[in-house]
Amino acid sequence: MIGFAADGANTMFGSNHSLSTLFANEIPHLFMMKCICHSFHLCASYACKTLPRGVEDFARDVYNYIQNSPKRLEQLPALKLYFQDAVLNDRLLAAQTIHVKAMDPSTELYLNFLDYVLPYFHDINEEMQSESPKLYLLYERIFITYKTILECFIKPELLQPTEGEKNSSKDFDLDLENKILNLDYENKQNHVPIEEIYLGCYFPVIETRLSG
């Protein structure tokens, strides 16, 4: 046995008496790696925890309320009208709660941001689950996704080579790639001002409409 891969559950990769620790004791040189699909899912889940709880509750409440409905409602304006009618006709507290959240301007902004960013994680996971060999594509796809996310909040000049780096580089693409991979994205000095963070192409339009 030369390698072992599994999801990141404690039973598989926990530090105490997990399957990976048992394998490591018996096969010291075993190569072990957590499932990349599961890791990407965890990245998105942990990031979503920084959003207000009400956004997740709203999405769950809407799903639970209309999952058995013949109507397929995907757009927020349609949801507002649907639940406005439900408040009057169904007279249920659940419908009223959802309607209040739907009418909150911040709900539209958060949902628009999620509509922009979550497909990046979804698309990568689909690539990982492909039934055809795509190993030769994965590194490039992951790097492009990572760079795209950085471009949303990192100062642009930090993602481009300086003139000195251009002149001294023997392998321009590789050097730029290493520069991006070694970038300290957590350092706030590397971030653009908060008002310049890119949150999707429709975000400024919605923000202007709501503030007006």
Residue frames as qw, qx, qy, qz and C-alpha x, y, z in Angstrom:
[[0.000, 0.890, 0.457, 0.000, 0.00, 0.00, 0.00],
 [0.495, 0.118, 0.028, 0.860, 1.53, 3.30, -1.08],
 [0.081, -0.193, -0.024, -0.977, -1.27, 5.84, -0.67],
 [0.100, -0.529, -0.816, 0.211, -4.49, 6.56, 1.17],
 [0.091, -0.159, -0.110, -0.977, -7.09, 9.26, 0.45],
 [0.185, -0.559, -0.806, 0.061, -10.38, 9.93, 2.21],
 [0.129, -0.834, -0.227, -0.487, -12.61, 12.76, 3.36],
 [0.194, 0.479, -0.474, 0.712, -11.53, 14.89, 6.31],
 [0.717, -0.552, -0.202, -0.375, -13.86, 13.35, 8.88],
 [0.359, -0.690, 0.558, -0.289, -12.37, 12.68, 12.32],
 [0.918, -0.097, 0.373, -0.091, -12.76, 8.94, 11.88],
 [0.834, 0.491, 0.046, 0.248, -10.53, 9.13, 8.82],
 [0.522, 0.521, -0.194, 0.647, -8.04, 11.92, 9.56],
 [0.489, -0.841, -0.009, -0.231, -8.51, 12.83, 13.20],
 [0.172, 0.699, -0.616, 0.320, -5.41, 13.13, 15.37],
 [0.401, -0.324, 0.752, -0.410, -6.56, 10.49, 17.86],
 [0.444, 0.046, 0.892, -0.068, -7.07, 6.87, 16.80],
 [0.626, 0.562, -0.003, -0.540, -8.34, 7.61, 13.30],
 [0.933, 0.282, 0.207, 0.088, -7.81, 5.35, 10.31],
 [0.490, 0.791, -0.247, 0.271, -4.95, 7.55, 9.08],
 [0.275, -0.733, 0.558, -0.274, -3.10, 7.39, 12.41],
 [0.872, -0.147, 0.459, -0.089, -3.49, 3.60, 12.47],
 [0.821, 0.542, 0.040, 0.176, -2.13, 3.39, 8.94],
 [0.188, 0.866, -0.370, 0.279, 0.76, 5.73, 9.82],
 [0.587, -0.575, 0.541, -0.177, 1.76, 3.51, 12.74],
 [0.876, 0.045, 0.476, 0.057, 1.89, 0.44, 10.51],
 [0.678, 0.462, 0.302, 0.485, 3.13, 2.06, 7.27],
 [0.335, -0.658, -0.084, 0.669, 5.32, 5.08, 8.18],
 [0.167, -0.263, 0.443, 0.841, 6.01, 6.10, 4.57],
 [0.247, 0.567, 0.774, 0.137, 2.40, 5.90, 3.40],
 [0.027, 0.100, 0.187, 0.977, 1.31, 8.92, 1.35],
 [0.009, -0.591, -0.774, 0.226, -1.96, 10.29, 2.76],
 [0.005, -0.074, -0.187, -0.980, -4.17, 13.05, 1.44],
 [0.316, 0.429, 0.605, -0.591, -7.60, 14.38, 2.34],
 [0.403, 0.563, 0.670, 0.267, -10.27, 14.39, -0.35],
 [0.191, -0.021, 0.140, 0.971, -9.87, 17.61, -2.34],
 [0.256, -0.513, -0.572, -0.586, -13.61, 17.77, -3.07],
 [0.540, -0.660, -0.502, 0.146, -14.33, 17.67, 0.64],
 [0.466, -0.307, -0.122, 0.821, -11.63, 20.27, 1.30],
 [0.026, 0.230, 0.328, 0.916, -13.15, 22.69, -1.21],
 [0.421, -0.618, -0.576, -0.331, -16.57, 22.14, 0.34],
 [0.566, -0.565, -0.387, 0.458, -15.12, 22.94, 3.78],
 [0.312, -0.033, 0.073, 0.947, -13.48, 26.12, 2.41],
 [0.199, -0.426, -0.427, -0.773, -16.84, 27.36, 1.15],
 [0.562, -0.606, -0.560, -0.063, -18.63, 26.30, 4.35],
 [0.533, -0.416, -0.292, 0.677, -16.14, 28.03, 6.65],
 [0.150, 0.103, 0.182, 0.966, -16.26, 31.19, 4.52],
 [0.327, -0.525, -0.532, -0.579, -20.06, 31.22, 4.64],
 [0.532, -0.541, -0.566, 0.324, -19.91, 31.20, 8.44],
 [0.277, -0.189, -0.120, 0.935, -18.71, 34.80, 8.29],
 [0.193, -0.353, -0.442, -0.802, -22.00, 35.83, 6.65],
 [0.440, -0.189, 0.370, -0.796, -24.97, 36.82, 8.81],
 [0.247, 0.076, 0.953, -0.158, -26.92, 33.80, 10.03],
 [0.496, 0.496, 0.367, -0.611, -30.11, 35.28, 8.58],
 [0.415, 0.517, -0.514, -0.544, -28.94, 34.73, 4.99],
 [0.154, 0.135, -0.976, -0.069, -28.54, 30.98, 5.47],
 [0.263, 0.303, 0.768, -0.499, -31.80, 30.81, 7.43],
 [0.477, 0.514, -0.003, -0.713, -33.58, 32.64, 4.62],
 [0.397, 0.368, -0.734, -0.411, -32.34, 30.21, 1.96],
 [0.059, -0.025, -0.985, 0.160, -33.28, 27.20, 4.11],
 [0.327, 0.377, 0.576, -0.648, -36.69, 28.60, 5.04],
 [0.502, 0.463, -0.256, -0.685, -37.54, 29.33, 1.41],
 [0.326, 0.229, -0.887, -0.235, -36.55, 25.80, 0.39],
 [0.043, 0.152, 0.921, -0.356, -38.55, 24.20, 3.19],
 [0.381, 0.421, 0.362, -0.739, -41.61, 26.32, 2.42],
 [0.614, 0.540, -0.136, -0.559, -41.84, 25.77, -1.33],
 [0.137, -0.370, 0.890, 0.230, -40.07, 22.43, -1.92],
 [0.325, 0.291, 0.900, -0.005, -43.39, 20.70, -2.58],
 [0.353, 0.683, 0.183, -0.612, -44.82, 23.58, -4.59],
 [0.731, 0.459, 0.436, 0.254, -45.32, 23.17, -8.36],
 [0.226, 0.970, -0.062, 0.062, -43.84, 26.65, -8.77],
 [0.805, -0.028, -0.040, 0.591, -40.11, 27.02, -9.35],
 [0.046, -0.994, -0.057, -0.080, -39.03, 30.32, -7.90],
 [0.800, 0.018, -0.059, 0.597, -35.41, 31.35, -8.40],
 [0.264, 0.469, 0.003, 0.843, -35.45, 35.13, -8.52],
 [0.177, -0.228, -0.581, 0.761, -35.78, 37.34, -5.48],
 [0.319, 0.027, -0.062, -0.945, -38.47, 39.66, -6.98],
 [0.622, -0.151, -0.632, -0.438, -40.63, 36.61, -7.66],
 [0.467, -0.200, -0.766, 0.393, -40.02, 35.37, -4.12],
 [0.032, 0.083, 0.341, -0.936, -41.10, 38.70, -2.67],
 [0.527, -0.034, -0.260, -0.808, -44.39, 38.58, -4.57],
 [0.621, -0.112, -0.765, -0.126, -44.91, 34.91, -3.76],
 [0.396, -0.233, -0.712, 0.531, -44.47, 35.39, -0.02],
 [0.198, 0.011, 0.135, -0.971, -46.42, 38.63, 0.01],
 [0.647, -0.110, -0.439, -0.613, -49.33, 36.59, -1.32],
 [0.608, -0.117, -0.769, 0.157, -48.58, 33.73, 1.10],
 [0.099, -0.028, -0.542, 0.834, -48.71, 36.11, 4.08],
 [0.445, 0.010, 0.008, -0.895, -52.20, 37.24, 3.05],
 [0.764, 0.013, -0.414, -0.495, -53.62, 33.87, 2.07],
 [0.695, -0.003, -0.697, 0.175, -51.78, 31.22, 4.10],
 [0.432, -0.767, 0.110, -0.462, -51.53, 33.38, 7.22],
 [0.920, -0.201, -0.212, 0.261, -48.59, 31.34, 8.47],
 [0.396, -0.866, 0.191, 0.237, -45.80, 32.72, 10.65],
 [0.702, -0.138, 0.477, 0.510, -43.21, 30.97, 8.46],
 [0.442, 0.638, 0.422, 0.470, -44.39, 32.89, 5.39],
 [0.123, -0.985, -0.084, -0.090, -44.32, 36.18, 7.28],
 [0.616, -0.631, 0.307, 0.359, -40.80, 35.52, 8.58],
 [0.643, 0.132, 0.498, 0.566, -39.53, 34.75, 5.07],
 [0.259, 0.831, 0.356, 0.341, -41.27, 37.80, 3.61],
 [0.315, -0.938, 0.066, 0.129, -39.61, 40.10, 6.16],
 [0.623, -0.412, 0.458, 0.482, -36.17, 38.68, 5.30],
 [0.558, 0.426, 0.531, 0.475, -36.87, 38.90, 1.57],
 [0.107, 0.937, 0.243, 0.228, -37.72, 42.59, 1.89],
 [0.518, -0.748, 0.159, 0.382, -34.50, 43.33, 3.81],
 [0.472, 0.841, -0.243, -0.108, -32.17, 45.10, 1.30],
 [0.196, -0.656, 0.728, 0.029, -29.08, 43.38, 2.70],
 [0.781, 0.056, 0.616, -0.090, -30.55, 39.97, 1.81],
 [0.719, 0.688, 0.098, -0.030, -30.40, 40.79, -1.89],
 [0.152, 0.856, -0.493, 0.031, -26.80, 41.96, -1.61],
 [0.473, -0.432, 0.764, -0.080, -25.64, 38.83, 0.19],
 [0.803, 0.275, 0.522, -0.082, -27.50, 36.51, -2.18],
 [0.570, 0.812, -0.116, -0.050, -26.04, 38.31, -5.18],
 [0.067, -0.743, 0.665, -0.035, -22.53, 37.85, -3.78],
 [0.630, -0.164, 0.753, -0.095, -23.14, 34.14, -3.16],
 [0.775, 0.553, 0.280, -0.125, -24.55, 33.77, -6.66],
 [0.385, 0.846, -0.370, -0.013, -21.25, 35.16, -7.95],
 [0.073, -0.667, 0.728, -0.141, -18.74, 33.29, -5.80],
 [0.738, -0.163, 0.605, -0.249, -20.23, 29.84, -5.06],
 [0.871, 0.473, -0.002, -0.134, -20.11, 28.60, -8.69],
 [0.267, 0.723, -0.630, 0.100, -16.30, 28.72, -8.51],
 [0.360, -0.340, 0.819, -0.291, -16.36, 26.05, -5.79],
 [0.810, 0.254, 0.397, -0.350, -19.17, 24.12, -7.47],
 [0.700, 0.651, -0.256, -0.145, -17.36, 24.00, -10.81],
 [0.094, 0.605, -0.775, 0.155, -14.10, 22.85, -9.23],
 [0.563, -0.137, 0.737, -0.348, -15.93, 20.09, -7.36],
 [0.837, 0.436, 0.149, -0.296, -17.56, 18.95, -10.60],
 [0.477, 0.685, -0.550, -0.018, -14.12, 18.73, -12.18],
 [0.195, -0.453, 0.823, -0.283, -12.92, 16.62, -9.26],
 [0.658, 0.085, 0.655, -0.362, -15.85, 14.23, -9.65],
 [0.577, 0.522, -0.386, -0.495, -15.40, 13.72, -13.37],
 [0.925, -0.034, 0.372, -0.070, -15.57, 10.12, -14.54],
 [0.782, 0.552, -0.051, 0.285, -12.96, 10.81, -17.21],
 [0.709, -0.248, -0.106, 0.651, -9.25, 11.43, -16.44],
 [0.141, 0.925, 0.121, 0.333, -8.60, 15.10, -15.78],
 [0.710, -0.538, -0.061, 0.450, -5.55, 15.01, -13.58],
 [0.540, 0.125, 0.218, 0.803, -3.56, 16.96, -16.16],
 [0.007, -0.666, -0.322, -0.673, -6.11, 19.81, -15.97],
 [0.523, -0.713, -0.462, 0.067, -6.72, 20.09, -12.25],
 [0.525, -0.366, -0.141, 0.756, -3.69, 22.09, -11.14],
 [0.143, 0.180, 0.289, 0.930, -4.29, 24.78, -13.76],
 [0.327, -0.619, -0.540, -0.467, -8.02, 24.95, -12.97],
 [0.580, -0.645, -0.402, 0.294, -7.39, 25.25, -9.24],
 [0.447, -0.214, -0.004, 0.868, -4.68, 27.89, -9.71],
 [0.002, -0.368, -0.398, -0.840, -6.92, 29.98, -12.00],
 [0.459, -0.689, -0.514, -0.225, -9.75, 29.78, -9.47],
 [0.601, -0.512, -0.274, 0.549, -7.41, 30.73, -6.63],
 [0.318, -0.018, 0.152, 0.936, -6.03, 33.70, -8.59],
 [0.158, -0.537, -0.503, -0.658, -9.54, 34.83, -9.55],
 [0.532, -0.716, -0.449, 0.059, -10.58, 34.88, -5.89],
 [0.539, -0.365, -0.100, 0.752, -7.44, 36.81, -4.93],
 [0.198, 0.272, 0.332, 0.881, -8.18, 39.39, -7.62],
 [0.286, -0.738, -0.535, -0.298, -11.39, 40.26, -5.78],
 [0.481, -0.867, -0.128, -0.003, -9.61, 41.70, -2.75],
 [0.714, -0.339, 0.149, 0.594, -5.82, 41.78, -3.26],
 [0.066, 0.818, -0.175, -0.544, -4.06, 44.89, -4.60],
 [0.828, 0.554, 0.050, -0.074, -3.64, 44.33, -8.36],
 [0.288, 0.807, -0.509, 0.082, 0.06, 45.22, -8.41],
 [0.462, -0.465, 0.733, -0.182, 0.80, 42.30, -6.05],
 [0.816, 0.209, 0.531, -0.093, -0.60, 39.86, -8.60],
 [0.662, 0.742, -0.026, 0.099, 1.57, 41.21, -11.42],
 [0.795, -0.080, -0.034, 0.600, 5.35, 41.18, -11.90],
 [0.142, -0.881, 0.056, 0.447, 7.34, 44.34, -11.26],
 [0.541, 0.796, -0.260, -0.073, 9.57, 45.70, -14.02],
 [0.126, -0.656, 0.739, -0.082, 12.58, 44.32, -12.17],
 [0.678, -0.043, 0.714, -0.166, 11.01, 40.88, -11.96],
 [0.763, 0.608, 0.143, -0.166, 10.18, 40.98, -15.67],
 [0.356, 0.817, -0.455, -0.011, 13.77, 41.81, -16.60],
 [0.168, -0.539, 0.809, -0.165, 15.37, 39.22, -14.34],
 [0.814, 0.031, 0.457, -0.357, 12.93, 36.38, -14.95],
 [0.020, -0.321, 0.864, 0.389, 14.07, 33.31, -16.88],
 [0.116, -0.342, -0.904, -0.229, 10.63, 31.70, -16.74],
 [0.206, -0.232, 0.034, -0.950, 8.06, 34.48, -16.55],
 [0.684, -0.320, -0.391, -0.526, 4.95, 32.33, -16.07],
 [0.745, -0.214, -0.580, 0.252, 6.52, 30.11, -13.41],
 [0.302, 0.052, -0.390, 0.868, 7.94, 33.06, -11.47],
 [0.362, -0.273, -0.058, -0.889, 4.59, 34.87, -11.49],
 [0.762, -0.294, -0.511, -0.269, 2.84, 31.70, -10.38],
 [0.631, -0.147, -0.560, 0.516, 5.24, 31.26, -7.46],
 [0.043, 0.183, -0.212, 0.959, 4.80, 34.92, -6.51],
 [0.570, -0.317, -0.220, -0.725, 1.03, 34.49, -6.32],
 [0.805, -0.245, -0.540, -0.026, 1.23, 31.20, -4.42],
 [0.562, -0.104, -0.475, 0.670, 3.60, 32.74, -1.85],
 [0.109, -0.504, -0.051, -0.855, 1.50, 35.88, -1.40],
 [0.101, -0.205, -0.763, 0.604, 0.35, 36.50, 2.17],
 [0.198, -0.476, -0.557, -0.651, -3.36, 36.94, 1.41],
 [0.472, -0.658, -0.565, 0.157, -4.22, 37.30, 5.11],
 [0.380, -0.259, -0.128, 0.879, -2.07, 40.41, 5.51],
 [0.181, 0.831, 0.485, -0.204, -4.50, 43.34, 5.41],
 [0.114, -0.699, 0.273, 0.651, -1.78, 45.57, 3.98],
 [0.185, -0.081, 0.803, 0.561, -2.11, 43.51, 0.80],
 [0.216, 0.595, 0.773, -0.049, -5.86, 44.14, 0.57],
 [0.063, 0.439, 0.312, 0.840, -7.59, 46.82, -1.48],
 [0.248, -0.062, 0.380, -0.889, -9.80, 49.27, 0.49],
 [0.323, 0.255, 0.868, -0.278, -13.06, 47.64, 1.50],
 [0.481, 0.636, 0.216, -0.563, -15.08, 49.79, -0.92],
 [0.362, 0.599, -0.563, -0.438, -12.96, 48.46, -3.81],
 [0.386, -0.114, 0.914, -0.040, -13.49, 44.75, -3.09],
 [0.425, 0.120, -0.584, -0.681, -15.06, 43.04, -6.09],
 [0.429, 0.050, 0.768, -0.472, -18.29, 41.25, -5.16],
 [0.430, 0.416, 0.786, 0.156, -19.68, 40.42, -8.58],
 [0.179, 0.187, 0.387, 0.885, -20.64, 42.51, -11.61],
 [0.257, -0.643, -0.550, -0.467, -24.22, 43.13, -10.45],
 [0.484, -0.488, -0.518, 0.510, -23.34, 44.15, -6.90],
 [0.161, -0.173, -0.048, 0.970, -22.68, 47.87, -7.64],
 [0.253, -0.289, -0.519, -0.764, -25.91, 48.09, -9.65],
 [0.526, -0.540, -0.655, -0.062, -27.97, 46.58, -6.83],
 [0.443, -0.376, -0.381, 0.719, -26.18, 48.68, -4.21],
 [0.029, 0.012, 0.150, 0.988, -26.90, 51.88, -6.15],
 [0.391, -0.397, -0.591, -0.584, -30.54, 50.94, -6.66],
 [0.561, -0.526, -0.616, 0.169, -31.07, 50.08, -2.99],
 [0.377, -0.332, -0.262, 0.824, -29.28, 53.18, -1.71],
 [0.035, -0.131, -0.293, -0.947, -31.22, 55.42, -4.09]]
